[in-house]
Amino acid sequence: MNKPLTTAESQPNDLSQFWMPFTSNRDFKAAPRMLVSAKGIHYKSHDGRDILDGSAGLWCVNIGHGHPKVVEAVKAQTDTLEFAPSFQFAQPLAFELAQKLSGITPDGMDRIFYTNSGSEAVDTALKIALAYHRIRGEGTRTRLIGRERGYHGVGFGGISVGGMVANRKFFGPLINGVDHLPHTHNLAEQAFTKGQPTWGAHLADELERMVALHDASNIAAVIVEPMAGSTGVLVPPEGYLQRLREITAKHGILLIFDEVITGFGRLGTNFAADRFGVKPDLFTMAKGLTSGYVPMGAVAADNKIYDTFMSESPGGIELFHGYTYTAHPLACAAAMATLQVYEEESLFQRAADLSPHLEDAIHSLKDLPNVIDIRNIGLVGAIELAPRDGAPGARGMEACIKAYEAGLMVRVSGDVIALSPPFIVEKSQIDEMMDILSKVIKAID
Ligand SMILES: Cc1ncc(COP(=O)(O)O)c(C=O)c1O
């Protein structure tokens, strides 16, 4: 029997087939929140309402929705070359984009490996780290160190080094040989800090204990998000990342920054590495790379790592890794156009300029009921609500739904409400977001 087609113009009349990710399918399908179009800073809901995008989609739509330059670039690329393999062949945009990216990556981190998502970028970075040590003749360096409350996507590598229990506990033993640094969040010491907390740099010293336990000769890499986003916006304490850099460098351990959220202006600089003045050996990117218009991720590697592969591996393929859609032409076109928009509209600077306004606005919610912390950095802010007894996350989810009903999309992680608007947001729209949040927080018990 032929199934009826659902066209783009019509609303779906059956929600059962799409198994939604990171979603309570049963709750959503009982009361869907469907987004049917978007322009600028607003989504349009299926019931015809304008929804302020307080989360840049999912931390990605930094340039705002429906930017004609990116839309046109993707359309034009579809007409010219919709696909070309990157295994033993290539298409020119891949090289042009890598060159353009190397213009904004930290000095000496000019080698770009493309993926299709942040999760793939994380697994790619971990694999490069392992292979790098091995081809240098230090193949015993296999241990990986992540951090509690880290989010590094959903591949087996990413959940192994990640530190969010619900993302790990269902999936067996994961990859072995992984340790976790303590997370840096401490309400007693840091609550209501504006920007970087002064307490917590010493937590990086835990790495020395891991080195003492395992010996550096067994440790390949440490991976952290410079600012942890998905786990509820954990801003790095002053000096913490510097300390991690010192210890990793001392022991020949590679330092990987996961910049899937922090890359491309979110903290007001090209990358978090620039903001904090700490250069890793490898870093991941995704989301803001194409502003979410087409999926794409990437890893930037220190030139010395790439050079080692070129000089030390025997002839032939140097890295047995890659994806069918590595350097997909549509993604490359979207990324090229997105980078151009960032530049022409000075959007990273705009994010930096808006940051004090966001800081003042969000901290003005300090005295609302159940608010136990507010934190911010760059164009990111978070409000932490006290968990309900026996129901952690319930208050946060209720806030998310009520905000949506009141015309604002936010991302929640447990009981933390995160705000990360597109960089084109106006100050008045930030104020509007706070107004909505204030009413929502007052309305939930
Ligand atoms: C720091 C970080 N790493 C990796 C990922 C995974 O990216 P993706 O969902 O594109 O696989 C995310 C997604 O939020 C992220 O925030």
The ligand as a MOL file (V3000), in Angstrom:
LIG
                    3D

  0  0  0     0  0            999 V3000
M  V30 BEGIN CTAB
M  V30 COUNTS 16 16 0 0 0
M  V30 BEGIN ATOM
M  V30 1 C 31.6950 20.6020 23.2460 0
M  V30 2 C 30.9190 19.7330 22.3200 0
M  V30 3 N 31.5340 18.7170 21.6980 0
M  V30 4 C 30.8960 17.9220 20.8420 0
M  V30 5 C 29.5620 18.1130 20.5790 0
M  V30 6 C 28.8650 17.1890 19.6440 0
M  V30 7 O 28.5610 17.8170 18.4560 0
M  V30 8 P 27.4820 17.1400 17.4710 0
M  V30 9 O 26.1790 17.1880 18.1620 0
M  V30 10 O 27.5720 18.0300 16.2410 0
M  V30 11 O 27.9510 15.7640 17.1810 0
M  V30 12 C 28.8770 19.1550 21.1920 0
M  V30 13 C 27.4500 19.3870 20.9270 0
M  V30 14 O 26.7730 20.1190 21.6070 0
M  V30 15 C 29.5710 19.9780 22.0950 0
M  V30 16 O 28.9600 20.9810 22.7400 0
M  V30 END ATOM
M  V30 BEGIN BOND
M  V30 1 1 1 2
M  V30 2 1 2 3
M  V30 3 2 2 15
M  V30 4 2 3 4
M  V30 5 1 4 5
M  V30 6 1 5 6
M  V30 7 2 5 12
M  V30 8 1 6 7
M  V30 9 1 7 8
M  V30 10 2 8 9
M  V30 11 1 8 10
M  V30 12 1 8 11
M  V30 13 1 12 13
M  V30 14 1 12 15
M  V30 15 2 13 14
M  V30 16 1 15 16
M  V30 END BOND
M  V30 END CTAB
M  END
